[in-house]
Amino acid sequence: MTEQPIAELGYEQARDELVEVVRALETGGLGLDESVALWERGEALAKRCEEALAGARARVEKALSDAEE
């Protein structure tokens, strides 16, 4: 799995990597340390996705507000 800094990932990249993390955790067979590291990265990826969606939502709301004026 690529360890690109999460802050540099776009929404789609973060989402796709999060899917990979979940799949790896569900499959099992990992050691405790590796599982915890994957879980932590998954949490950070989920947060990145939420931030990207919130930013997109704010942009849409602003565009709609501007269009009404």
N, CA, C and O atoms as CSV, one atom per row, in Angstrom:
chain,resi,resn,atom,element,x,y,z
A,1,MET,N,N,0.837,-1.176,0.000
A,1,MET,CA,C,0.000,0.000,0.000
A,1,MET,C,C,0.887,1.246,0.000
A,1,MET,O,O,1.866,1.313,0.743
A,2,THR,N,N,0.553,2.200,-0.809
A,2,THR,CA,C,1.317,3.431,-0.909
A,2,THR,C,C,1.125,4.266,0.352
A,2,THR,O,O,0.005,4.434,0.833
A,3,GLU,N,N,2.208,4.778,0.871
A,3,GLU,CA,C,2.129,5.605,2.068
A,3,GLU,C,C,2.263,7.079,1.712
A,3,GLU,O,O,3.073,7.794,2.303
A,4,GLN,N,N,1.476,7.530,0.753
A,4,GLN,CA,C,1.467,8.943,0.381
A,4,GLN,C,C,0.853,9.734,1.533
A,4,GLN,O,O,-0.106,9.274,2.152
A,5,PRO,N,N,1.392,10.917,1.830
A,5,PRO,CA,C,0.800,11.721,2.902
A,5,PRO,C,C,-0.693,11.960,2.640
A,5,PRO,O,O,-1.086,12.331,1.534
A,6,ILE,N,N,-1.495,11.747,3.643
A,6,ILE,CA,C,-2.941,11.827,3.491
A,6,ILE,C,C,-3.389,13.220,3.072
A,6,ILE,O,O,-4.341,13.353,2.304
A,7,ALA,N,N,-2.725,14.254,3.559
A,7,ALA,CA,C,-3.108,15.623,3.215
A,7,ALA,C,C,-2.963,15.898,1.718
A,7,ALA,O,O,-3.581,16.825,1.194
A,8,GLU,N,N,-2.152,15.100,1.034
A,8,GLU,CA,C,-1.938,15.295,-0.406
A,8,GLU,C,C,-2.950,14.524,-1.262
A,8,GLU,O,O,-2.985,14.696,-2.481
A,9,LEU,N,N,-3.758,13.691,-0.643
A,9,LEU,CA,C,-4.692,12.864,-1.390
A,9,LEU,C,C,-5.968,13.622,-1.714
A,9,LEU,O,O,-6.488,14.365,-0.883
A,10,GLY,N,N,-6.463,13.430,-2.914
A,10,GLY,CA,C,-7.779,13.920,-3.270
A,10,GLY,C,C,-8.826,12.982,-2.701
A,10,GLY,O,O,-8.500,11.923,-2.165
A,11,TYR,N,N,-10.085,13.377,-2.820
A,11,TYR,CA,C,-11.168,12.564,-2.260
A,11,TYR,C,C,-11.158,11.143,-2.817
A,11,TYR,O,O,-11.215,10.174,-2.060
A,12,GLU,N,N,-11.087,11.023,-4.131
A,12,GLU,CA,C,-11.159,9.703,-4.748
A,12,GLU,C,C,-9.994,8.812,-4.329
A,12,GLU,O,O,-10.174,7.619,-4.082
A,13,GLN,N,N,-8.800,9.395,-4.249
A,13,GLN,CA,C,-7.635,8.618,-3.831
A,13,GLN,C,C,-7.791,8.145,-2.387
A,13,GLN,O,O,-7.518,6.987,-2.072
A,14,ALA,N,N,-8.233,9.050,-1.516
A,14,ALA,CA,C,-8.416,8.696,-0.105
A,14,ALA,C,C,-9.489,7.630,0.040
A,14,ALA,O,O,-9.322,6.681,0.807
A,15,ARG,N,N,-10.588,7.777,-0.688
A,15,ARG,CA,C,-11.676,6.798,-0.631
A,15,ARG,C,C,-11.208,5.421,-1.095
A,15,ARG,O,O,-11.496,4.406,-0.460
A,16,ASP,N,N,-10.480,5.403,-2.216
A,16,ASP,CA,C,-10.006,4.126,-2.751
A,16,ASP,C,C,-9.041,3.435,-1.789
A,16,ASP,O,O,-9.107,2.221,-1.594
A,17,GLU,N,N,-8.145,4.221,-1.191
A,17,GLU,CA,C,-7.208,3.616,-0.237
A,17,GLU,C,C,-7.943,3.147,1.011
A,17,GLU,O,O,-7.595,2.114,1.583
A,18,LEU,N,N,-8.955,3.894,1.437
A,18,LEU,CA,C,-9.746,3.487,2.593
A,18,LEU,C,C,-10.431,2.148,2.327
A,18,LEU,O,O,-10.499,1.299,3.217
A,19,VAL,N,N,-10.931,1.957,1.123
A,19,VAL,CA,C,-11.546,0.675,0.753
A,19,VAL,C,C,-10.511,-0.448,0.876
A,19,VAL,O,O,-10.826,-1.531,1.370
A,20,GLU,N,N,-9.289,-0.195,0.432
A,20,GLU,CA,C,-8.221,-1.199,0.533
A,20,GLU,C,C,-7.904,-1.517,1.991
A,20,GLU,O,O,-7.701,-2.677,2.350
A,21,VAL,N,N,-7.862,-0.488,2.823
A,21,VAL,CA,C,-7.572,-0.678,4.250
A,21,VAL,C,C,-8.655,-1.535,4.890
A,21,VAL,O,O,-8.352,-2.479,5.620
A,22,VAL,N,N,-9.911,-1.213,4.620
A,22,VAL,CA,C,-11.019,-1.980,5.195
A,22,VAL,C,C,-10.948,-3.432,4.737
A,22,VAL,O,O,-11.135,-4.354,5.531
A,23,ARG,N,N,-10.679,-3.625,3.458
A,23,ARG,CA,C,-10.588,-4.985,2.921
A,23,ARG,C,C,-9.475,-5.767,3.629
A,23,ARG,O,O,-9.664,-6.926,4.001
A,24,ALA,N,N,-8.324,-5.131,3.812
A,24,ALA,CA,C,-7.197,-5.801,4.473
A,24,ALA,C,C,-7.530,-6.148,5.920
A,24,ALA,O,O,-7.176,-7.224,6.403
A,25,LEU,N,N,-8.209,-5.237,6.609
A,25,LEU,CA,C,-8.572,-5.502,8.000
A,25,LEU,C,C,-9.625,-6.602,8.094
A,25,LEU,O,O,-9.574,-7.431,9.003
A,26,GLU,N,N,-10.571,-6.616,7.170
A,26,GLU,CA,C,-11.607,-7.653,7.188
A,26,GLU,C,C,-11.048,-9.031,6.853
A,26,GLU,O,O,-11.508,-10.044,7.379
A,27,THR,N,N,-10.050,-9.057,5.972
A,27,THR,CA,C,-9.447,-10.322,5.569
A,27,THR,C,C,-8.710,-10.958,6.736
A,27,THR,O,O,-8.699,-12.179,6.891
A,28,GLY,N,N,-8.100,-10.116,7.549
A,28,GLY,CA,C,-7.395,-10.622,8.718
A,28,GLY,C,C,-6.036,-11.181,8.354
A,28,GLY,O,O,-5.520,-10.944,7.261
A,29,GLY,N,N,-5.471,-11.917,9.274
A,29,GLY,CA,C,-4.169,-12.518,9.044
A,29,GLY,C,C,-3.017,-11.562,9.276
A,29,GLY,O,O,-1.869,-11.896,8.983
A,30,LEU,N,N,-3.299,-10.392,9.791
A,30,LEU,CA,C,-2.251,-9.409,10.048
A,30,LEU,C,C,-1.855,-9.464,11.519
A,30,LEU,O,O,-2.633,-9.874,12.380
A,31,GLY,N,N,-0.641,-9.044,11.776
A,31,GLY,CA,C,-0.197,-8.944,13.159
A,31,GLY,C,C,-0.865,-7.757,13.834
A,31,GLY,O,O,-1.436,-6.891,13.172
A,32,LEU,N,N,-0.787,-7.728,15.147
A,32,LEU,CA,C,-1.421,-6.661,15.914
A,32,LEU,C,C,-0.898,-5.291,15.513
A,32,LEU,O,O,-1.686,-4.375,15.276
A,33,ASP,N,N,0.421,-5.138,15.431
A,33,ASP,CA,C,0.998,-3.836,15.101
A,33,ASP,C,C,0.566,-3.365,13.710
A,33,ASP,O,O,0.238,-2.195,13.513
A,34,GLU,N,N,0.571,-4.298,12.746
A,34,GLU,CA,C,0.165,-3.942,11.395
A,34,GLU,C,C,-1.322,-3.587,11.350
A,34,GLU,O,O,-1.719,-2.651,10.657
A,35,SER,N,N,-2.128,-4.323,12.077
A,35,SER,CA,C,-3.567,-4.043,12.121
A,35,SER,C,C,-3.842,-2.671,12.724
A,35,SER,O,O,-4.665,-1.917,12.205
A,36,VAL,N,N,-3.161,-2.347,13.807
A,36,VAL,CA,C,-3.350,-1.049,14.456
A,36,VAL,C,C,-2.895,0.078,13.527
A,36,VAL,O,O,-3.569,1.103,13.422
A,37,ALA,N,N,-1.760,-0.106,12.854
A,37,ALA,CA,C,-1.270,0.910,11.919
A,37,ALA,C,C,-2.265,1.120,10.781
A,37,ALA,O,O,-2.525,2.256,10.384
A,38,LEU,N,N,-2.820,0.033,10.257
A,38,LEU,CA,C,-3.824,0.148,9.193
A,38,LEU,C,C,-5.074,0.845,9.711
A,38,LEU,O,O,-5.640,1.693,9.020
A,39,TRP,N,N,-5.508,0.500,10.911
A,39,TRP,CA,C,-6.684,1.136,11.502
A,39,TRP,C,C,-6.467,2.640,11.629
A,39,TRP,O,O,-7.346,3.431,11.285
A,40,GLU,N,N,-5.290,3.035,12.125
A,40,GLU,CA,C,-4.983,4.461,12.282
A,40,GLU,C,C,-4.989,5.176,10.933
A,40,GLU,O,O,-5.525,6.278,10.816
A,41,ARG,N,N,-4.403,4.561,9.928
A,41,ARG,CA,C,-4.407,5.169,8.591
A,41,ARG,C,C,-5.834,5.242,8.052
A,41,ARG,O,O,-6.215,6.232,7.427
A,42,GLY,N,N,-6.611,4.207,8.290
A,42,GLY,CA,C,-8.009,4.208,7.858
A,42,GLY,C,C,-8.795,5.340,8.500
A,42,GLY,O,O,-9.584,6.007,7.831
A,43,GLU,N,N,-8.587,5.556,9.780
A,43,GLU,CA,C,-9.256,6.664,10.466
A,43,GLU,C,C,-8.863,8.005,9.852
A,43,GLU,O,O,-9.714,8.867,9.638
A,44,ALA,N,N,-7.588,8.175,9.573
A,44,ALA,CA,C,-7.112,9.423,8.963
A,44,ALA,C,C,-7.669,9.590,7.545
A,44,ALA,O,O,-8.015,10.699,7.137
A,45,LEU,N,N,-7.751,8.500,6.806
A,45,LEU,CA,C,-8.328,8.553,5.457
A,45,LEU,C,C,-9.808,8.918,5.508
A,45,LEU,O,O,-10.280,9.714,4.696
A,46,ALA,N,N,-10.532,8.349,6.447
A,46,ALA,CA,C,-11.954,8.669,6.597
A,46,ALA,C,C,-12.136,10.148,6.920
A,46,ALA,O,O,-13.032,10.802,6.385
A,47,LYS,N,N,-11.283,10.671,7.797
A,47,LYS,CA,C,-11.353,12.092,8.141
A,47,LYS,C,C,-11.074,12.945,6.914
A,47,LYS,O,O,-11.743,13.956,6.702
A,48,ARG,N,N,-10.099,12.556,6.103
A,48,ARG,CA,C,-9.774,13.293,4.876
A,48,ARG,C,C,-10.969,13.304,3.928
A,48,ARG,O,O,-11.275,14.331,3.323
A,49,CYS,N,N,-11.641,12.170,3.797
A,49,CYS,CA,C,-12.830,12.099,2.938
A,49,CYS,C,C,-13.926,13.023,3.454
A,49,CYS,O,O,-14.560,13.734,2.673
A,50,GLU,N,N,-14.149,13.016,4.758
A,50,GLU,CA,C,-15.164,13.890,5.354
A,50,GLU,C,C,-14.833,15.356,5.112
A,50,GLU,O,O,-15.722,16.151,4.806
A,51,GLU,N,N,-13.563,15.718,5.245
A,51,GLU,CA,C,-13.150,17.099,5.007
A,51,GLU,C,C,-13.375,17.494,3.551
A,51,GLU,O,O,-13.844,18.597,3.268
A,52,ALA,N,N,-13.038,16.594,2.630
A,52,ALA,CA,C,-13.218,16.883,1.211
A,52,ALA,C,C,-14.693,17.063,0.884
A,52,ALA,O,O,-15.057,17.968,0.133
A,53,LEU,N,N,-15.546,16.209,1.443
A,53,LEU,CA,C,-16.981,16.322,1.194
A,53,LEU,C,C,-17.553,17.597,1.799
A,53,LEU,O,O,-18.413,18.239,1.196
A,54,ALA,N,N,-17.085,17.966,2.981
A,54,ALA,CA,C,-17.550,19.205,3.612
A,54,ALA,C,C,-17.139,20.409,2.777
A,54,ALA,O,O,-17.913,21.355,2.626
A,55,GLY,N,N,-15.926,20.380,2.235
A,55,GLY,CA,C,-15.472,21.473,1.373
A,55,GLY,C,C,-16.297,21.566,0.107
A,55,GLY,O,O,-16.648,22.662,-0.330
A,56,ALA,N,N,-16.606,20.434,-0.480
A,56,ALA,CA,C,-17.424,20.420,-1.691
A,56,ALA,C,C,-18.826,20.931,-1.384
A,56,ALA,O,O,-19.398,21.697,-2.160
A,57,ARG,N,N,-19.376,20.506,-0.253
A,57,ARG,CA,C,-20.713,20.953,0.152
A,57,ARG,C,C,-20.738,22.470,0.328
A,57,ARG,O,O,-21.680,23.132,-0.109
A,58,ALA,N,N,-19.713,23.017,0.961
A,58,ALA,CA,C,-19.642,24.464,1.174
A,58,ALA,C,C,-19.558,25.205,-0.155
A,58,ALA,O,O,-20.171,26.260,-0.321
A,59,ARG,N,N,-18.805,24.657,-1.094
A,59,ARG,CA,C,-18.689,25.303,-2.411
A,59,ARG,C,C,-20.020,25.295,-3.145
A,59,ARG,O,O,-20.385,26.285,-3.779
A,60,VAL,N,N,-20.744,24.193,-3.066
A,60,VAL,CA,C,-22.057,24.113,-3.725
A,60,VAL,C,C,-23.033,25.089,-3.084
A,60,VAL,O,O,-23.759,25.799,-3.779
A,61,GLU,N,N,-23.046,25.119,-1.759
A,61,GLU,CA,C,-23.941,26.046,-1.062
A,61,GLU,C,C,-23.624,27.502,-1.410
A,61,GLU,O,O,-24.531,28.318,-1.574
A,62,LYS,N,N,-22.350,27.819,-1.521
A,62,LYS,CA,C,-21.964,29.191,-1.892
A,62,LYS,C,C,-22.394,29.491,-3.320
A,62,LYS,O,O,-22.903,30.576,-3.600
A,63,ALA,N,N,-22.196,28.548,-4.217
A,63,ALA,CA,C,-22.605,28.750,-5.610
A,63,ALA,C,C,-24.109,28.951,-5.710
A,63,ALA,O,O,-24.569,29.799,-6.474
A,64,LEU,N,N,-24.884,28.180,-4.945
A,64,LEU,CA,C,-26.326,28.339,-4.947
A,64,LEU,C,C,-26.734,29.682,-4.360
A,64,LEU,O,O,-27.651,30.334,-4.861
A,65,SER,N,N,-26.066,30.084,-3.320
A,65,SER,CA,C,-26.343,31.375,-2.690
A,65,SER,C,C,-26.023,32.521,-3.640
A,65,SER,O,O,-26.789,33.476,-3.761
A,66,ASP,N,N,-24.888,32.413,-4.307
A,66,ASP,CA,C,-24.491,33.446,-5.284
A,66,ASP,C,C,-25.471,33.512,-6.444
A,66,ASP,O,O,-25.747,34.593,-6.964
A,67,ALA,N,N,-25.998,32.365,-6.853
A,67,ALA,CA,C,-26.934,32.323,-7.979
A,67,ALA,C,C,-28.265,32.970,-7.613
A,67,ALA,O,O,-28.938,33.539,-8.473
A,68,GLU,N,N,-28.643,32.885,-6.353
A,68,GLU,CA,C,-29.895,33.482,-5.900
A,68,GLU,C,C,-29.822,34.988,-5.821
A,68,GLU,O,O,-30.849,35.664,-5.881
A,69,GLU,N,N,-28.630,35.521,-5.688
A,69,GLU,CA,C,-28.471,36.982,-5.523
A,69,GLU,C,C,-28.502,37.706,-6.817
A,69,GLU,O,O,-28.381,38.931,-6.841
